[in-house]
Amino acid sequence: PDLLPQKFGMRGMTWTGILVVFCLVGLFAYYRQLKYGLVVTGMRDYASWGIYISNFVFFVAISLVGSLITAVLRLSGVHWSTPLTRIAEIIAVAAITFGALIIIVDMGRPDRFYYLFMYGRLQSPIIWDVTVITTYFFISIMLLYLPLLPDMKILIANKDRVGMSKFYNFLGSFWKGTHLQFRISKKAINILCIAIVPVAFSIHTVTSWLFATAYTRVWDSTNFGAYF
């Protein structure tokens, strides 16, 4: 019981307030971008992506590392690594979420985002990027969710202390802890750990090809996949 999360103190509220201020500043900056266009970012022909694409590559790389740590440790059966794998997978899910959001922020017309799904062509590397990122995102979510199922019962049993009881009831109400459920869950986790490795590498490969399609010296190379 002593290990259950405690309520926020003054430090937690102060830190949360600082982060909220940063978020509000970011929202205001994005509002100006939507109103006046990408020109407010100072992007030009030789700086077409700038910090947006840099952040995208950074977050995708962080997510890739988290997923690889999770996959390797789980497949190797290292039991002491459970806290590490959970932290790594939470980071992986958070990083790929931010990476996907940055792409939307980078778009001059985010209201046309659904065009990618309605009118996308397989000849376009952007469609490959959207496909692999979406696939990778859902695999990461499942790889985070399935190992947490046994712990959902602990959270539901202590709902008076942890809060969000309805959310935990929704996620873990079907988990009974039977031998069959544990066996199916273990098999599913192993399959996800194997599947996420090539999908994670394909994200970086496709991203590198997006760079290679730009009219920038040295970038237009088929070696960019291996380079990334």
N, C-alpha and C positions, 0 to 999 in steps of 0.2 A: 504493500500500500504506500510506503514512503517513496517509492520510485514513480508514482503517478504524477503527472504534471500539476504544478501549483499555479495559483492565480498570479496575474501580473502584479508586480510591485511598481514603485515609482520609477525605477530604472527602465523597466520594460515599457511603461507608458511613455517615458521621455524618448526612448529610442524609436518607438513606433511613431510618435509624433514627428520626429525628424525625418523618418522615411516617408511619411505621408506628405510632408512639405516638398521633398524631392519629387514625389509622384505628381503633385499638383503643378510644379514647375515644368515637368516633362509634358503633362497634358496641355498646358498653356502653349508650350513651344510647338506641339503637334497641331494645335488649333491654328496657330499662325501659319504653319506649313500648308494646312488644308485651305486656308483663306487666300494666301498669297502665292502658293505653289512652291515647288522645290527650289526656286531661286533663293529663298531665304537661307538655305543651307550652304550657299556658296559653291554648289557643285557646277562643274564645267566639263568640257569634253575630255580633259585629261584627269579629271577627278570625278568620274561619273558616279561612283558609288560611295567613295569616301568612308566615313566612319560607320555607316550603316552596314555595308558588306563586311567590313572588318569585324564588327561585333557579331554578325551572323556566323562568320567562320569561327570566331572565338567560342561562341556558345555551342556550336555544333561539335567542335573539338572537345570541349568540356563534357558534353553529353556522351560522346563516343568513349571517352576514357572511363566515365562512370559505368556505362553499360559493359565495357570489356572487363572491368574489375568485377562486376556482379557475375557475369557469365563464367569467367575463369574460376572464381572462388566457389561458386555453386556447383559447377561441373566437377571440380576436383574434390568435393565433399569435405571441405574444411569447415568444421562446425563452429570453431571459435570466431569465424569471420562474419557471423550473422549481423552484428551491429554495423560492421564496415559495409557489407553488401546493401543493407537498407539505406544507409547514408548515401552510398554511391548511386543507388537507383533513384532516390529522391532528387539528388543533384542532376542526374541524367534527365529525368522528366521535366524538372524546372528549367534546365538549360535549353532543351529542345523546344519548350514552350516559348521561351523568350526569343530563341532564334527564329521561330516561325512568325512571331509578332513583329520582329524587326523587318522581315521581308514585306509585311503589309504596310508598315510605316514608311518603307522605302518607296512604295508605289505612289506615283503622282495622282492616280485615280483609284483609291482603295475601294470605291463603290462599285468598280468593275471587276473586283476580285473573282466573283463567281463566273466570269467569262472563261477563266482557266478550266473550269469543270464542264462548262457548256459547249465551248468552241475550241478546246485545246486540241492540238495535233501532236501525234507521236514524233513527228520530225523535230519538234521543239525541245531542247534540253530543259526548258523551264517546266514542262509537263513531267519530265523524268524527276526533276527536283521535288515538285509537289507530291508526286507519287511515293517516292522513297521516304520523304519526311513524314507524310501521313502514315505510311506503314510502320515506320520506325517509332512514331509517337504512340500508336496504339499497342505495339509490342512492349514498349517501355512501361506503359500504364498497366498492362496485364502482369508484367514481371514485377512491378511494385505491389500490385493488388493481391495476387494469389498467395505470396508468402505471408501476407498480413492477415489472412483469413482466421487462423487460429487465435490471433490476438484480439480480433474483433469481439470475441466472447468476453474477454477480460474488460474491454472498454464498455461493453453493454452492461456487464455486471456491476461496474463502478460508474454508471452514467451520472449519478448525483455529483460525482467529483470531477469528471472529465468534461462534462457538457456535450453538446452536439449529439445527444442520444438518438434523435430521430435519424440523423445521417448515418450513424453507426448501425442502427437497427436495419436500415435499408441495405447497407453494404454486406452485413454479415448475418442476417436473420436466418438464412438457409443453411449456415454452417453448423453441423451437429457434432463434428469431431469424430466421425466414424472411421474405421480402418479403411473402408473403400474410398472415402473422401480424401484421406491423406494420401492414398496410393495414386488416385487420379491427379491430385494436386501436384505431387512430386513429378509425375510423368509429364504433366503440362509445363511445369517450370523448366524441366530439362529440355523440352522441345523449344521453348521460347529462348532459352540461353543459347542453344545452337543456332536458331534462326536469326537472332539479333546481331550476331557477329558479321555475316556477309551484308546484312541490310545496313549496318552502321558504316561499314567500309564503302558501300555503294553511295552513301550520302556525300562523303568527301570526294569520291570520284566524279559524281555528277556535278557537284559544285565546282570542281576544277575545270570541267568542260564548259561551264558557264563563263568562267574567266577566259578560257581559250577562244570563245566565240567573239570576244571583244576585239576591236581594231586597235590593239595596243601592242607595241613592239615587244617581242620575246614571249608574250602571253599566248600567241596563236600557235600552240604546240600540242600534239597529241600526247606528249610525255607528261602533261600536267596531272593526269590521273595518278600515275605512279609517284609523281613529285609530291602531291598532297598526301 
